[in-house]
Amino acid sequence: MSSGRLEFLARATVAREQAAAIGATLAGMDPWRTLGYQAETLARGLESTHPDLTRYLAMRDGEPQGLVVVRHPWLRGAYIELFAVLPPAQGQGVGRAALEFIESHYRRRTANLWLLVSGFNTGARCFYAKQGFHPVGVIADLVVAGQDEVLMRKVIRPAAGLP
Ligand SMILES: CC(C)(COP(=O)(O)OP(=O)(O)OC[C@H]1O[C@@H](n2cnc3c(N)ncnc32)[C@H](O)[C@@H]1OP(=O)(O)O)[C@@H](O)C(=O)NCCC(=O)NCCS
């Protein structure tokens, strides 16, 4: 286990070499493996730029531990489009720290955090439930036929009402 401090770097894009490495890792692990994502597709997505997307790299001792991609604004909140702790760093509190970081950052700006988690990903669903997310709906056949995606929400600030 690494000992240095965990820090989060906000980036508009992920550099090509790092995107290729992370894409290859994600394509080999669930849920992306079961959903059939290709390493190149994941890497291209990380490299692309969009004004609504921010990539947060969780770093320790100069090494990436995980990655969170956030789309904001999205449905009166921010949508966590990708959330991954790399296998060697799992089970050490990195995921919890990443969600706490995202929540404290976006609480100043918006009211809800949203995400989709695959129905078969029982570990991640349990993890999100522990961090205060609630399922609000099941969407069948969204990514691939025969697999459900569960939409989860965490209210991080009371609704402000209409302007
Ligand atoms: C799911 C994931 C994000 C959790 O991150 P992590 O850094 O391993 O989790 P943490 O060490 O921060 O754990 C925080 C809490 O969640 C629980 N938890 C973490 N993974 C869990 C699992 N697979 N099953 C049940 N509980 C789990 C921990 O026991 C811990 O509970 P505690 O607060 O009672 O001690 C990470 O394992 C991961 O990236 N998995 C593969 C990719 C994935 O599924 N991403 C989500 C896609 S929507």
The ligand as an ORCA input file, in Angstrom:
! r2SCAN-3c Opt
* xyz 0 1
  C     -16.405      0.342     -6.445
  C     -15.134      1.184     -6.204
  C     -15.326      2.545     -6.850
  C     -14.922      1.348     -4.697
  O     -13.752      2.116     -4.466
  P     -12.707      1.659     -3.322
  O     -11.651      2.664     -3.243
  O     -12.304      0.258     -3.623
  O     -13.650      1.666     -2.027
  P     -13.275      2.243     -0.549
  O     -12.049      1.526     -0.095
  O     -13.243      3.718     -0.599
  O     -14.526      1.719      0.287
  C     -15.481      2.576      0.894
  C     -16.579      1.732      1.504
  O     -17.277      1.027      0.454
  C     -17.217     -0.383      0.698
  N     -16.989     -1.089     -0.552
  C     -16.033     -0.799     -1.461
  N     -16.083     -1.705     -2.466
  C     -17.061     -2.578     -2.135
  C     -17.570     -3.762     -2.760
  N     -17.076     -4.204     -3.920
  N     -18.571     -4.409     -2.153
  C     -19.087     -3.980     -0.993
  N     -18.651     -2.862     -0.343
  C     -17.643     -2.190     -0.914
  C     -16.026     -0.580      1.604
  O     -16.158     -1.759      2.367
  C     -16.057      0.658      2.461
  O     -17.036      0.483      3.475
  P     -16.872      1.145      4.948
  O     -17.081      2.646      4.725
  O     -17.953      0.517      5.739
  O     -15.466      0.833      5.405
  C     -13.868      0.491     -6.796
  O     -13.725     -0.773     -6.213
  C     -13.879      0.363     -8.306
  O     -13.427      1.261     -9.004
  N     -14.377     -0.776     -8.820
  C     -14.307     -1.097    -10.241
  C     -14.948     -0.064    -11.141
  C     -16.369      0.243    -10.782
  O     -17.183     -0.627    -10.523
  N     -16.694      1.544    -10.829
  C     -18.026      2.028    -10.655
  C     -18.663      2.104    -11.982
  S     -20.279      2.845    -11.877
*
